[in-house]
Amino acid sequence: MHVGRVMRTDLVTIPPETSLIQARDIIADKKIAHLLVVDDNGNLIGIVSDRDLKQSWASPATTLSQHELNYILSKLTVAAIMRKKIVTIPPDTTIERAARILQENRIGSLPVTDQGRLVGIITTTDVMEMLLQAIGIDTDSFRFTVLVENRVGAVAEVSRILRDSQINIRSLVTWPEKEHPGVYHLVMRVAAAQGKKAVDALTAAGFKVLTGYVKDITPYLPK
C-alpha cells in the first residue's frame, strides 16, 4: 500500500500570520493534531502541532495574568513557533517506509508533496491503522504462528496445507526470530470458525503450531 492511497487530502492550512490563539481554536474545532502553514502561493513553509502550541502556553509568560497572557498570545503568530525544517514524502512512498521515517525523525506527521506541491498528509495514527488492517486484526479472526526455516517454499507449503483444507488465509506476516538465526515466525489469521481446523491440519502435516505466548519456543522450532 502506498501513502497516496490513504493520505488525508482534506487539508487544513493556515498562513504564517495566523495568531497562536487562532491556531489553537482551529485545531480544537477541526479535531486535528497538526496545521500546515503555507505562503500566498500555497507552498508549504512550516508545520505547527498541538504540542507546539501547548508548549507556547507553558512558557515563562504564564507568570502573567490570564488577560495579559491572552493579549500576548493574540499578537504572536505561528511564524514564530512553526517548524521550518519539514520532512516530506511523495505519494508513492510505501506505508512501511513512512512508518520508518516517522520513527527515525520522532515526528507525528508527514506532509505529502507531489513535484513540490502539497497534496496530503499522513500521521502516525493513519500509519498504525493501515498496518493493523494489513495484519488482519478484527474480532472475527483466529491468530496462530508456525516457525519455519528461511528456505524457498516454506510459505507455499503451509499455504498449500490450508488451501487443501479449504481454509482461507486472511493475513500473513513474517519476521525473523532474533535468537534463532535462519528461523522465521509465520503469523497468520484465518476466520475464527476455522481456527481449530487450521491448527489440526498443520499439526497433522508435522508442523507445531503456536496459538499463544510461550516463554520457550525451542519445542516449536523446525527440525
SULNOR-V614875 format. One record per backbone hydrogen bond with DSSP energy under -1.0 kcal/mol. NH is the residue of the N-H (numbers start at 1). CO is the residue of the C=O. If there is no record, write none. Layout:
nh:NH co:CO
nh:NH co:CO
//
This chain:
nh:3 co:93
nh:4 co:91
nh:5 co:2
nh:6 co:3
nh:7 co:3
nh:8 co:121
nh:11 co:9
nh:14 co:36
nh:18 co:15
nh:20 co:73
nh:20 co:76
nh:23 co:19
nh:24 co:20
nh:25 co:21
nh:26 co:22
nh:27 co:23
nh:28 co:24
nh:29 co:25
nh:30 co:26
nh:32 co:27
nh:35 co:48
nh:36 co:12
nh:37 co:46
nh:38 co:14
nh:39 co:43
nh:42 co:39
nh:45 co:37
nh:46 co:37
nh:47 co:83
nh:48 co:35
nh:50 co:33
nh:53 co:49
nh:54 co:50
nh:55 co:51
nh:56 co:52
nh:57 co:53
nh:58 co:54
nh:59 co:56
nh:62 co:59
nh:63 co:60
nh:64 co:61
nh:69 co:65
nh:70 co:66
nh:71 co:67
nh:72 co:68
nh:73 co:69
nh:74 co:70
nh:76 co:72
nh:78 co:18
nh:79 co:16
nh:80 co:77
nh:81 co:78
nh:82 co:78
nh:83 co:47
nh:86 co:84
nh:89 co:111
nh:93 co:90
nh:95 co:1
nh:98 co:94
nh:99 co:95
nh:100 co:96
nh:101 co:97
nh:102 co:98
nh:103 co:99
nh:104 co:100
nh:105 co:101
nh:107 co:102
nh:110 co:122
nh:112 co:120
nh:113 co:89
nh:114 co:117
nh:117 co:114
nh:119 co:112
nh:120 co:112
nh:121 co:8
nh:122 co:110
nh:124 co:108
nh:127 co:123
nh:128 co:124
nh:129 co:125
nh:130 co:126
nh:131 co:127
nh:132 co:128
nh:133 co:129
nh:134 co:130
nh:135 co:131
nh:136 co:133
nh:137 co:132
nh:142 co:190
nh:144 co:188
nh:145 co:210
nh:146 co:186
nh:148 co:184
nh:150 co:182
nh:151 co:149
nh:154 co:151
nh:157 co:153
nh:158 co:154
nh:159 co:155
nh:160 co:156
nh:161 co:157
nh:162 co:158
nh:163 co:159
nh:164 co:160
nh:166 co:163
nh:167 co:162
nh:170 co:189
nh:171 co:189
nh:173 co:187
nh:175 co:185
nh:177 co:183
nh:180 co:177
nh:183 co:180
nh:184 co:148
nh:185 co:175
nh:186 co:146
nh:187 co:173
nh:188 co:144
nh:189 co:171
nh:190 co:142
nh:192 co:140
nh:194 co:191
nh:195 co:192
nh:198 co:194
nh:199 co:195
nh:200 co:196
nh:201 co:197
nh:202 co:198
nh:203 co:199
nh:204 co:200
nh:205 co:201
nh:206 co:203
nh:207 co:202
nh:210 co:145
nh:220 co:217
nh:221 co:218
//
